[in-house]
């Protein structure tokens, strides 16, 4: 009886971890801070999390900057794009930082459902834990 209970607990824990959904909102355009959103996104994905990266605020400038392979963290950005982790780039903010055209040319999804910005509530409604950088 004790063994059965232990197995059920482990199964429940594994199911919970397997269904873990995280939405990372990157607002800060500082390259070091943005690099941590990329690192954490890749790390969580490698551990089986369903990860969505939403690029907002001054971080939208990094969408354009990191297409240059000479820039620090350009390789991380390329890995995140290849892994299909970027869920959304803010239309209003990328317009302000001058990165909208680059985001569109890269084929990145552009979001604007909340007065030109992606809404956090959409991710919460879909069961994502929201982390803001």
C-alpha positions as CSV (number, residue, x, y, z in Angstrom):
1,X,0.0,0.0,0.0
2,X,2.8,2.4,0.9
3,X,4.6,1.6,-2.4
4,X,1.4,2.4,-4.5
5,X,1.0,5.7,-2.8
6,X,4.6,6.6,-3.5
7,X,4.3,5.7,-7.1
8,X,1.2,7.8,-7.5
9,X,2.9,10.8,-5.8
10,X,5.8,10.5,-8.2
11,X,3.5,10.3,-11.2
12,X,1.6,13.4,-10.1
13,X,4.9,15.2,-9.6
14,X,6.1,14.2,-13.0
15,X,2.8,15.2,-14.6
16,X,3.0,18.6,-12.9
17,X,6.5,19.2,-14.1
18,X,5.8,18.0,-17.6
19,X,3.0,20.5,-17.9
20,X,4.9,23.5,-16.5
21,X,4.3,26.5,-18.7
22,X,6.4,29.7,-18.3
23,X,6.0,33.0,-20.1
24,X,9.1,35.2,-19.8
25,X,8.6,38.9,-20.5
26,X,11.8,40.7,-21.4
27,X,11.5,44.4,-20.9
28,X,15.0,45.5,-20.1
29,X,17.2,46.3,-23.1
30,X,20.5,46.0,-21.3
31,X,22.4,43.3,-23.2
32,X,23.4,41.4,-20.0
33,X,19.9,41.4,-18.7
34,X,18.5,40.3,-22.1
35,X,21.1,37.5,-22.3
36,X,19.7,36.1,-19.0
37,X,16.2,35.9,-20.6
38,X,17.8,33.9,-23.4
39,X,19.8,31.6,-21.1
40,X,16.8,30.9,-18.9
41,X,14.5,30.3,-21.8
42,X,16.9,27.7,-23.3
43,X,17.5,26.1,-19.9
44,X,13.8,25.7,-19.1
45,X,13.1,24.3,-22.5
46,X,15.9,21.8,-22.1
47,X,14.3,20.7,-18.9
48,X,10.9,20.1,-20.5
49,X,9.2,23.3,-19.7
50,X,6.9,24.9,-22.3
51,X,8.5,28.3,-22.6
52,X,7.4,31.5,-24.4
53,X,9.6,34.5,-24.6
54,X,7.8,37.8,-25.1
55,X,10.1,40.8,-26.0
56,X,8.8,44.1,-24.8
57,X,10.1,47.6,-23.9
58,X,13.7,48.5,-24.7
59,X,14.5,44.8,-25.0
60,X,12.9,45.0,-28.5
61,X,16.1,46.8,-29.7
62,X,18.0,43.6,-29.1
63,X,15.9,41.9,-31.8
64,X,17.7,44.1,-34.3
65,X,21.1,44.3,-32.6
66,X,21.6,40.6,-32.2
67,X,21.2,39.8,-35.9
68,X,24.8,41.0,-36.1
69,X,26.9,37.9,-35.4
70,X,29.7,40.1,-34.0
71,X,27.5,41.3,-31.1
72,X,27.9,39.6,-27.7
73,X,25.1,37.0,-27.2
74,X,24.2,36.9,-30.9
75,X,24.7,33.1,-30.8
76,X,22.3,32.7,-27.8
77,X,19.7,34.8,-29.7
78,X,20.1,32.6,-32.8
79,X,19.6,29.4,-30.6
80,X,16.5,30.8,-29.0
81,X,15.1,31.7,-32.5
82,X,16.0,28.2,-33.8
83,X,14.2,26.6,-30.8
84,X,11.0,28.6,-31.6
85,X,10.9,30.1,-28.1
86,X,10.1,33.7,-29.2
87,X,6.3,34.0,-29.0
88,X,5.9,37.7,-29.5
89,X,7.7,41.0,-30.1
90,X,5.8,44.1,-29.0
91,X,4.6,46.2,-31.9
92,X,4.4,49.5,-30.1
93,X,7.8,49.2,-28.4
94,X,9.6,47.8,-31.4
95,X,8.2,50.7,-33.4
96,X,9.7,53.1,-30.8
97,X,13.1,51.4,-30.7
98,X,13.3,51.1,-34.5
99,X,13.3,47.3,-34.5
100,X,9.9,46.5,-35.9
101,X,11.2,46.1,-39.5
102,X,14.0,43.8,-38.4
103,X,11.5,41.7,-36.3
104,X,9.2,41.4,-39.3
105,X,12.1,40.5,-41.6
106,X,13.1,37.7,-39.2
107,X,9.6,36.3,-39.3
108,X,9.0,36.9,-35.6
109,X,5.4,37.1,-34.4
110,X,4.3,40.7,-33.7
111,X,1.7,41.3,-30.9
112,X,-0.4,44.3,-30.2
113,X,-3.6,43.1,-28.6
114,X,-3.4,45.5,-25.6
115,X,-3.2,49.0,-27.0
116,X,-0.2,48.1,-29.2
117,X,1.5,45.8,-26.6
118,X,1.2,42.1,-25.8
119,X,-1.0,41.5,-22.8
120,X,0.2,39.5,-19.8
121,X,-3.3,38.4,-19.0
122,X,-3.4,36.3,-22.2
123,X,-0.6,34.1,-20.9
124,X,-2.0,33.9,-17.4
125,X,-5.4,32.9,-18.9
126,X,-3.6,30.1,-20.8
127,X,-2.0,28.8,-17.6
128,X,1.5,30.2,-17.9
129,X,3.5,31.4,-14.9
130,X,4.7,34.8,-15.8
131,X,8.3,35.9,-15.1
132,X,9.4,39.5,-15.9
133,X,13.0,40.6,-16.6
